């Protein structure tokens, strides 16, 4: 799929489409760094990183508003059709997922304060690190798939979401074991539960972004479809 938009008569139309896509990728890179920093804050106990993650959320929110406004302007002034319309719609949907990812990164950072100060700070740390690394990889893969309009890579991200779900279920079992063996760990276990849930949700949003890549390239809406359904529909 040609993502350079050189087919348009209006050079300004080309520039408008390229601008909103580039702004979305900038926002994606910022959110990616937020998530990675939030995970590092938990595993390394760095309170300065926690505060930085929280501060960056304002920038993420500003980018969401700016990109939404730019998409609206393109829709009103340019009235795009076919693949151009899909691109604007896909960007608009992706920035919503990116903003929510930023929110989840902030939740992780906030809970990291309590996590790192607890005597039970080693509970599920390996699961947090593993899940965190996986969802960062998923977001990177989803953004790269969008940039290259690569359906195959997008489907790979959807597959990886199942791995994160499995890791999440395993971590929950570990938490239950800790609580049963040491009731004093219950308060911290609940805190960890919120962290794990936020990481799992980030994986869901990365999957959503990949689904928009499929929509962008093929026009096929695969939201709420199972992995097997997505694989079948993208092979047709």
C-alpha positions as CSV (number, residue, x, y, z in Angstrom):
1,X,0.0,0.0,0.0
2,X,1.4,3.4,-1.0
3,X,1.6,5.5,2.2
4,X,3.3,8.5,0.5
5,X,0.0,10.0,-0.7
6,X,1.6,11.2,-3.9
7,X,-1.5,10.4,-6.0
8,X,-3.3,13.6,-4.8
9,X,-3.5,16.6,-7.0
10,X,-3.3,18.9,-4.0
11,X,0.2,19.0,-2.4
12,X,-1.4,20.4,0.8
13,X,-3.7,17.3,1.0
14,X,-0.6,15.1,0.8
15,X,1.0,17.2,3.6
16,X,-2.2,17.1,5.8
17,X,-2.3,13.3,5.6
18,X,1.4,12.9,6.3
19,X,1.2,15.3,9.2
20,X,-1.5,13.4,11.1
21,X,0.2,10.1,10.5
22,X,3.6,11.5,11.7
23,X,2.0,13.1,14.8
24,X,0.4,9.7,15.6
25,X,3.8,8.0,15.4
26,X,5.3,10.7,17.6
27,X,2.6,10.1,20.2
28,X,3.1,6.4,19.9
29,X,6.8,6.8,20.6
30,X,6.1,8.9,23.6
31,X,3.7,6.4,25.0
32,X,6.1,3.5,24.3
33,X,8.7,5.3,26.5
34,X,6.2,6.0,29.2
35,X,5.3,2.3,29.5
36,X,8.9,1.1,29.5
37,X,9.8,3.7,32.1
38,X,6.9,2.7,34.3
39,X,8.0,-0.9,34.2
40,X,11.6,0.1,35.0
41,X,10.3,2.2,37.9
42,X,8.8,-0.9,39.5
43,X,11.7,-3.2,38.9
44,X,14.4,-0.6,39.8
45,X,12.6,1.3,42.5
46,X,13.4,4.7,40.9
47,X,10.9,7.3,42.3
48,X,12.3,10.0,39.9
49,X,11.2,7.9,36.9
50,X,7.7,7.5,38.5
51,X,7.3,11.3,38.6
52,X,8.5,11.7,35.0
53,X,6.0,9.1,33.7
54,X,3.2,11.0,35.4
55,X,4.3,14.4,34.0
56,X,4.5,13.0,30.5
57,X,0.8,12.2,30.6
58,X,-0.1,15.8,30.0
59,X,2.0,15.8,26.8
60,X,0.2,12.6,25.6
61,X,-3.2,14.3,26.3
62,X,-2.2,17.4,24.3
63,X,-1.1,15.2,21.4
64,X,-4.4,13.4,21.4
65,X,-6.4,16.6,21.2
66,X,-4.1,18.0,18.5
67,X,-4.4,14.9,16.3
68,X,-8.1,14.7,16.8
69,X,-8.5,18.3,15.6
70,X,-6.2,17.6,12.7
71,X,-8.3,14.6,11.7
72,X,-11.5,16.5,11.9
73,X,-10.1,19.3,9.8
74,X,-9.0,16.8,7.1
75,X,-12.4,15.2,7.1
76,X,-14.2,18.5,6.8
77,X,-12.0,20.3,4.3
78,X,-10.7,17.4,2.2
79,X,-13.6,15.0,2.3
80,X,-11.2,12.0,1.8
81,X,-12.4,8.8,0.2
82,X,-11.4,5.1,0.1
83,X,-7.9,4.4,1.6
84,X,-7.4,8.1,2.6
85,X,-10.6,8.0,4.6
86,X,-9.6,4.8,6.2
87,X,-6.3,6.3,7.1
88,X,-7.9,9.2,8.9
89,X,-10.3,7.0,10.7
90,X,-7.6,4.5,11.7
91,X,-5.4,7.3,13.1
92,X,-8.3,8.7,15.1
93,X,-8.9,5.3,16.6
94,X,-5.3,4.6,17.3
95,X,-4.7,7.8,19.2
96,X,-7.6,6.9,21.5
97,X,-5.8,3.6,22.3
98,X,-2.5,5.4,22.7
99,X,-4.0,7.9,25.2
100,X,-5.5,5.0,27.2
101,X,-2.1,3.3,27.2
102,X,-0.7,6.4,28.6
103,X,-3.3,6.3,31.3
104,X,-2.4,2.8,32.2
105,X,1.3,3.7,32.3
106,X,0.4,6.4,34.8
107,X,-1.5,3.9,36.9
108,X,1.5,1.6,36.9
109,X,3.7,4.5,38.0
110,X,1.4,5.5,40.8
111,X,1.1,1.9,42.1
112,X,4.9,1.6,41.8
113,X,5.3,4.1,44.7
114,X,3.7,1.7,47.1
115,X,5.2,-1.4,45.5
116,X,8.8,-0.3,45.8
117,X,8.3,0.8,49.5
118,X,6.8,-2.6,50.6
119,X,8.7,-5.4,52.2
120,X,6.9,-7.7,49.7
121,X,8.3,-5.9,46.7
122,X,9.6,-9.1,45.1
123,X,6.2,-10.6,44.7
124,X,5.5,-11.2,41.0
125,X,8.5,-9.0,39.9
126,X,9.5,-11.5,37.3
127,X,6.0,-11.6,35.9
128,X,5.8,-7.8,35.9
129,X,9.1,-7.5,34.1
130,X,8.2,-10.3,31.5
131,X,4.7,-8.9,30.8
132,X,6.0,-5.4,30.6
133,X,8.7,-6.3,28.1
134,X,6.1,-8.2,26.0
135,X,3.6,-5.3,25.8
136,X,6.3,-2.8,24.9
137,X,7.3,-5.2,22.1
138,X,3.7,-5.4,21.0
139,X,3.3,-1.6,20.9
140,X,6.6,-1.3,18.9
141,X,5.4,-4.0,16.5
142,X,2.0,-2.4,16.1
143,X,3.4,1.0,15.3
144,X,5.9,-0.5,12.9
145,X,3.1,-2.4,11.2
146,X,1.1,0.8,10.9
147,X,4.1,2.7,9.4
148,X,4.7,0.0,6.8
149,X,1.1,-1.0,6.3
150,X,2.1,-4.6,7.1
151,X,-0.8,-6.9,7.8
152,X,1.4,-9.9,8.6
153,X,3.2,-8.0,11.3
154,X,-0.1,-6.7,12.7
155,X,-1.4,-10.3,13.0
156,X,1.7,-11.3,14.8
157,X,0.9,-8.6,17.5
158,X,-2.6,-10.0,17.8
159,X,-1.0,-13.5,18.4
160,X,1.3,-12.1,21.1
161,X,-1.7,-10.7,23.0
162,X,-2.6,-14.3,23.8
163,X,0.8,-14.8,25.4
164,X,0.3,-11.7,27.6
165,X,-3.1,-13.1,28.6
166,X,-1.5,-16.4,29.6
167,X,1.2,-14.6,31.6
168,X,-1.4,-12.5,33.3
169,X,-3.4,-15.7,34.3
170,X,-0.2,-17.3,35.6
171,X,0.7,-14.2,37.7
172,X,-2.8,-14.2,39.2
173,X,-2.2,-17.8,40.4
174,X,1.1,-16.7,41.9
175,X,-0.6,-13.8,43.7
176,X,-3.2,-16.2,45.2
177,X,-0.5,-18.5,46.4
178,X,1.3,-15.6,48.2
179,X,-1.9,-14.4,49.9
180,X,-2.7,-17.9,51.1
181,X,0.8,-18.5,52.5
182,X,1.2,-15.0,54.0
183,X,-1.9,-13.0,54.8
184,X,0.3,-10.0,55.6
185,X,1.0,-9.8,51.8
186,X,-2.7,-9.2,50.9
187,X,-2.5,-5.4,50.8
188,X,0.6,-5.5,48.5
189,X,-0.9,-8.3,46.4
190,X,-3.9,-6.1,45.7
191,X,-1.6,-3.3,44.6
192,X,0.3,-5.8,42.3
193,X,-3.0,-6.9,40.9
194,X,-3.7,-3.4,39.7
195,X,-0.3,-3.2,38.1
196,X,-0.7,-6.5,36.3
197,X,-4.1,-5.5,35.1
198,X,-2.8,-2.3,33.7
199,X,-0.1,-4.1,31.8
200,X,-2.6,-6.6,30.5
201,X,-4.8,-3.7,29.3
202,X,-1.8,-2.1,27.5
203,X,-1.5,-5.4,25.5
204,X,-5.2,-5.2,24.6
205,X,-4.7,-1.7,23.3
206,X,-1.7,-2.7,21.2
207,X,-3.9,-5.4,19.7
208,X,-6.5,-2.8,18.9
209,X,-3.8,-0.7,17.1
210,X,-2.9,-3.8,15.0
211,X,-6.5,-4.4,14.1
212,X,-6.5,-0.8,12.7
213,X,-3.6,-1.7,10.5
214,X,-5.7,-4.5,9.0
215,X,-8.6,-2.1,8.5
216,X,-6.3,0.5,6.9
217,X,-4.8,-1.8,4.4
218,X,-7.8,-4.0,3.5
219,X,-10.8,-2.1,4.7
220,X,-11.8,-5.2,6.8
221,X,-13.0,-4.4,10.3
222,X,-11.7,-7.2,12.5
223,X,-12.6,-5.6,15.9
224,X,-14.0,-8.1,18.4
225,X,-12.9,-11.0,16.2
226,X,-11.0,-14.0,17.5
227,X,-7.4,-14.7,16.5
228,X,-8.5,-17.5,14.2
229,X,-11.1,-15.3,12.5
230,X,-8.5,-12.6,12.0
231,X,-6.0,-15.1,10.5
232,X,-8.7,-16.5,8.2
233,X,-9.9,-13.1,7.0
234,X,-6.4,-11.7,6.4
235,X,-5.4,-14.8,4.3
236,X,-8.3,-14.3,1.9
